[in-house]
Amino acid sequence: MACTPSGDHEFGLENEGFHLDSGFRLELVAAAPMLKDPVAMTFDEDGRMWVIEMNSYMMDVDGSREHTPNGRILILEDQNEDGIMDHSTVFMSGLVLPRAIAIVKEGILYAEPPNLWFVENIEDQAGEKILIDSKYAAGGNVEHQPNGMMRGLDNWYYNSKSTARYRYLQGEWIKDSISFRGQWGMSMDDYGRLVYSSNSNHLQGDYVLPGTIERNPNYRPKHAVAQTLNANQQVFPASPTPGVNRGYREGVLDDQQRLTRFTGASGPMVYRGDHFPKEYQGNAFTPEPTANLIKRNILTEEGVEITGTFAYQDREFVSSTHETFRPVSLYNGPDGGMYIVDMGRGIVQHRNYVTLYLRKQILSRRLDTVVQQGRIYRLEYENGPTHRNPRLSEKSSGELVELFSHPNGWWRDIAQRLLVERKAWSVVPQLRQLLQPETEPLTQLHALWTLEGLHAVSLSDLQKITQSKDPRVVASGIQIAEQLLDRYPEEIMRLYESLGHDPSVRVQLQLASSLGIARGDVEEWAYRLLVELARKHQKEAVMIEAILSGLAGKEEAFQAYLQRVDVLLPALEEALQTSIAESLKPAEEKGPIMGEMERQYFNMGKSLYSVHCSGCHNPNGKGRLPLGPPLRGADYVTGPAERLASVILQGLTGPVTVGEMVYQPPDIQPMMPGLKNNPALDDLKIGAIMSYVRISWGKKDEGFVHPDVVSGIRETIKDRTEPYTEKELLGGT
């Protein structure tokens, strides 16, 4: 159906051109000049919007003035309670490319590369700033830096495009290392499992609770974290979309000039509200700003696996004929609606990757003139419930506990955060009453994690929660029980043993991860239970990963136990050996001795690699799936310099082989973009990048590349439009 957004449309949108599901409507809640260039937002406990503006992003086709300090953080309010934002406060200004925000006690966390800051909120004005992490967004460029900060069910703050999470404990912010996830935006389901995306892989997520299956630095999980939930990347735009970066390639656009598959998937959202019809509960939604649409996936579970399926086979949940409808992030709201952050830009592709084709599209159709706009929409359902301006800051702690039965996940999340931040120990008895088996599972879950946040979980609490009728709640109880293992080792082990026969594979998976951390007198008890689990699930790769996660640092001891009890578990033993071998790897060999000029050239390459390449290939060259494969040991790095220059300048389309591994979509992105049209990278700079890569991870003693090599390849391929294939580069055809 067509939609008629309300509000002022001086920014160019007409009153039609949106296609939505039947019964839905869009309402414009904020637009220029109230806000400009929004990229991310969050709600505080009183329902006010905090919005990040990235005002200096791509002000022209060359991205000049990118580091102008004109970014802002705004507070938007609906003071007359009609659902439309009518009051704006500038909380902070003068920021350079800000990109993430989260509400915390007495202030906010926000990211301004490379730093993560806490800033005090004094009557809606910025007070004291405290540096939390000077390397939150170190290296990379605007498309490839951490973002999407979100408070998880487990009281940690998670980020997309990052290997870090953060938590406030005992008066200070701590940082913990976890698996790399996503590219832009972060969401979670009702049970705390993370969901995210990368630009050409629109729906990824975890099968397990974060922080449980990724604790072993010597064994990276491949089957439970960062899984592609739907490998079908098709999109169905409402109108032609010629202005996409790779529109010149066969198959990217159809015969009507419409994008055929995701190329710019952005901040996804799992719907957890109570405003949409029941069939939308728990669905995942992903925006595609380059095609002016939002995709809907229905999520289902079987065993531990989560799968997404298109809700429609030939259309989208939201699509628009307006090319400047650029949905970049989605959020659940306190009223149960879906909030859409629309950057409203002509250009959404960062300058580092703009192809010659897209440059011509931008200039010929004057897309570079569409700047300093932007909108925030609320997607509503007819006659659905609304809860505007919740004012939870005025609620007593007891009233907040009562909100754990609220059907909207936003209310439960905020109530949990406020209780933990208030250190509301007075409600601990009230929370414990909610752990009873007859309580609704989601209410149990929030009560349990609030107790965890208050450091008030008792042994009896765990015994109650592990009787829950929902195995996903039981899994949280098993995870939290790890914190009491040292204090009550025998009691926790008896609890774990009693759950070993639970019919749910999800419960057994969490047990496999938690048992391995047992120490002292109960260690062999835990080993015996692990062997039972491994025997039962020895063909399931996810279970092997869980076991290895908990055994970090104890692989050899467990291996010796298996030999002593004479148990044959080939898959588990192979994984143990892999982890042990990784732990024994020597430190990196030293590179060649360099003169001053060579050292400067190498360091230039290192700096440029950080900006242009590390986002996909990792600062250590080990790759970041599905964004990019490893560079270490790749023939592209160790082979002729001309080959690597060809890849960097023209790009490479999969499959790609590194060592004995073959990487192909959806395990990696379908294509690496070429950089030959990037005005910021001349032959000298590309030669420096190549030198750094080859010396670091390939040809340590003869890795330097003269800029003339790059210029020669550039001249040879100047008329080429297609990226290279592996067959062309390695097969000589």
Secondary structure, 3 states (H helix, E strand, C coil): CECCCCCCCCCCCCCCCEEECCCEEEEEEEECCCCCCEEEEEECCCCCEEEEECCCCCCCCCCCCCCCCCEEEEEEECCCCCCCCCEEEEEEEEECCCCEEEEECCEEEEEECCEEEEEEEECCEEEEEEEEECCCCCCCCHHHCCEEEEECCCCCEEEECEEEEEEEECCEEEEEEEEEECCCCCEECCCCCEEEEECCEEEEECCCCCCCCCCCCCCCCCCCCCEECCCCCECCCCCCCCCCCCCCCECCECCCCCECECCCCCECEECCCCCCCHHHCCCEEEEECCCCEEEEEEEEEECCEEEEEECCCCCCCEEECCCCCCEEEEEECCCCCEEEEECCCCCCCCHHHCCHHHHHHHHHCCHHHCCCCCEEEEEEECCCCCCCCCCHHHCCHHHHHHHHHCCCHHHHHHHHHHHHHHCCHHHHHHHHHCCCCCCCHHHHHHHHHHHHHCCCCCHHHHHHHCCCCCHHHHHHHHHHHHHHCCCCHHHHHHHHHHHCCCCCHHHHHHHHHHHCCCCHHHHHHHHHHHHHHHHHCCCCHHHHHHHHHHCCCCHHHHHHHHHHCCCCCHHHHHHHHHHHHHHCCCCCCCCCCCCHHHHHHHHHHHHHHHHHCHHHHCCCCCCECCCECCCCCCHHHHCCHHHHHHHHHHEEECCEEECCEEECCCCCCCEEECCCCCCCCCHHHHHHHHHHHHHHHCCCCCCCCCHHHHHHHHHHCCCCCCCEEHHHHHHCC
